Amino acid sequence: MSDKALTYTTRGPVAWLTLNRPKAMNSINLQMIELFEQYLPEIAADESIRVLVITGTGRAFCAGADLKEVLESANGKPGEQDFLDRVSDNVWALLRDFPKPVIAALNGMTLAGGLETAMCADIVIAAETAKIGDAHANFGVYPGGGGAAVLPRLVPHNVAKYLLFTGETLTANEMKAYGFVNQVVNDDELTTVVQGLAERIAQNSPIALQRMKEVANATLDKSRDQALEHEQVMLRKHQRSFDMDEGLRAFAEKRKPRFKGH
């Protein structure tokens, strides 16, 4: 097993980033942040990669930030990015607007910064035994990756406040009922199911997926009419793409399209 805090592997058109600090419940440390900073731009630029999956090793997806390193980084030099700046600006912000679909495969405990990492994904698939919660309140810590700002947009408002205020966890099936988790699967099927889903998505036009994601991400901050206008502007732009022309020709010729991503 690799001793890196984050491992990067590919399975066909799918990139897997695996949080790899199982003894520390995959808590986020500086080495993990540095590897995210290295791998995310590489994956974004690699045209052979169509989908990104993030998961964890062992019994946790991620238990949040390594609080010892958070405390140590507070003594940094003035003007220097500290631990929280780097994970917020260089990891979570990149994941939210990542140009390719992102799937979070929750293999176990998903807490605090782990929940905020999962919140950056487009689709969340969870193992049946996964437990999901905010947990910041248990340590007197304030969320900095969307726990208070974004979670109420993803689940009912009172459910978000329950998770924030109590520090308790909910089951994968409970979070599915609240709309946060898309699918709950048997623990031993998580990798297979997620890989199959990622491969299904990877068959579609990369540029169409990227543009759909851009509009969908922006829609909550717009009125309905503004969102529709955004969609129409993107459609006009997309009509000039190779992939749309190829898709229409493939349909007319009753063959599988060969998308190029432009």
N, C-alpha and C positions, 0 to 999 in steps of 0.2 A: 504493500500500500504506500502511496506517495506521502511524503512528509510535508507537502505543501498544504497551506490552509485552504486553498481553493484549487481544484483540479479542472482541467479543460480537456474534454474528449469530443470526438465527432462520431456520429453514427449516420452515415449517408449525409443527407442535407440538414441534419439536426445537430446543433452544438449543445453539449451538456456541460454546464458549470456546476460542480458539486462542492458544497461547503464541507470542508474536511478537517474539522476539529472535534471528532466525536466525543472525546473525553471532556471537552468543555461545552458539550451540547451545541457545537458549531457556532459558538458566539463569535461575533465579528471582531477581529483584531486588526492591527495595522498591516500585518502581512497579507491578510485577506483583502483589505482595501487596495493595497498596492497591486495585487493580482487582478482584481476587478478592473483597476485603472489600466492595466496592460491588456487584458483579454477583451473587454467590451469593444474598444475601437477596432481590434483585430477582427472580431466576429462581424461587426457592422460593415467592415470593408470587404469581407470575403464573400464574393458573389455566389460561391458554391454552397454557402450556408443560408438556409431559408427560414429557419425557426430556431429560437433559443429556449432551452429548458434550464431551469434552476432547481436544484434539489439539495438534499443533505445526506450525510453519511451517518449511520447508526440510528439512534432512537429519537433524534431531533432533526427538524428542518433547520431551525435556528432559534436560539434562546435570546437573541438580542445582541447588543454590544457588550464587549468585554469591559466591564465597569472598572477594572483595575487600569486598563489602558486609557479609558476615558479620563480617569482621575489624573493619571500621569501626564496626559497631553494638555491638561489645563495649565500647566506650568511652562508652556511654550513661549517662544519669543513674540513680542508685539508684532502684529501684522501677519504672523505665520499661521497658515491653516492648521487648526487643531483637528483632533480625531473626528469630532462631530461635523465640522465643516467638510472634511474630505468624504465621509460616508454620505452626507447629504448631497453635496454638489457633484461629486465624482462617481458616485454609485447610483443612488436612488434617482437623481435627476436624469441621468443617462438612461436608466432602465425605463422610466416613465415614458420617455420620448424615443425609445429605441426604434430604429427604422424597420425592424422585423418583428413578427409576432413573438411574444414572450409567454411561456407557460411556467407557472410555479407548480412543482410536484412536491406536495407537502407529505413527507414521509414520517413525520412525528411531531413533537412539540414545536409550536410556532408561536413565539412570544415576542412582545416589544418590537425591537428592530427586526426580528424575524417576520412578524406580522407586517411591518412596514415594507419589508422587502417583497413579501407576497402581494401586497397592495399595488406594487408597481407592475405586476404582471397583467397581461390581457386575459388570461384564462387560468383558473386555479383548479387543479385536480388533487384530491387529498386521499391519503390512505385512511381506512376506516378507523384506525386507532389514533389518528392525529388529534391533538388538542390545540385549540387556537385561542389566544387571548392577547391583551395589551400588556399587562403586568408592570408598566412604569410606576404606577401608584404604590406598588409593593416596596419600592426602593426609594421613594421620594424623588423620582426622576421624571422629567418632563419630556414628552415625545417630541422628536425633531424631524421625523420623516413622514409625517402625515397622519399620525395616530389620532390627533384631535382635529386636524384640518380636513382630512380626506376620508377617514373611516366613516363619518356620518353621511357621506355621499354614496357609500357602497353598501351599507346595511341600514335598517331603520334607525332613526335618530336615537330612540330610547335604548336600542340594543348597543349602539356605539357607546353611549354614556354608561351603560351597565358595565361594559368591558373596561372602559377607561377608569371608572370610579372604584370598581371592586377589585380589579386585578385578577379576577377569576378567568377560567378558561371555559370554552364551549366545545362540544364535540364537532367533528367534521360534518356529521349529519345535521346538527343544529345550525351550523354556519351555511350549509347548503340550503336549508329551509329559509334562511334570511337572505339568500342570494349572493353570498360572498364566494362560496365554493360552487363550481360548475358540476362536478361529478365526484362521487365517493366510490372508491374501489377497494377490493381486498388488498391488504398490505403487500402480499407477494405478487400482485398483478400491476402494481403502480408503474413500474418502469415500462412494462410491455404496453400498457394502455396509453401512457403518455407518448411513447415513441410512435405508436400507431396513429394517434391523433396528430402529432407533429408532422408525420409523413403525409398524412391526408392534406393538411394545410399547405405543406411544401409543394404540392402539385399545382397550386394556384399561382397566378401572376404575382411576382414579388412587388412590382410597382403598384398594382392595384391594391394589394394588401397594405402597403405602406401608406397610400393615399387614403384608404378607408380608415386606417388607424388614426391618421392625423386629424381627419374630420370628426371621427367619433370621440377622440380625446378632447377636442375643443368644444364639443356641443354643449356640455354642462355649463359652460361659462357664457353661453349665448342665448338670445331669445330664439324661439322656434323659427321665425323668419330669417334671422341672421344665420342660423345653422343651415337652413335650406339654401340660402344664398351661397354660403361657403361650399356646400355640396355641389351646387351648379357650377361654380367657378372651377372646382376641382374636376368635375366631369368634362368641361370644355377642354381643360388641359390634358386630361386623360385620353380624350378622343384622338389626340395626335400621337398616341403611343403605339409602338410596334405591337405590344401585347394585346391591346384591344382589337387591333386589326387581325392579329393572328387568331384570337379567340373566336371572332365572328367568322373568319374563313374556315376554321376547324369545324365549327358547328355546321356550316353550310356543306362542307365536304365530308361530314360524318366521320371525323377522325379526332384523335387526341391532340390538343394544342401543344405547341412547343414554345413555351414562354421564355423570353430572354431577359425580362426585368427592365426593359426600357421602352 
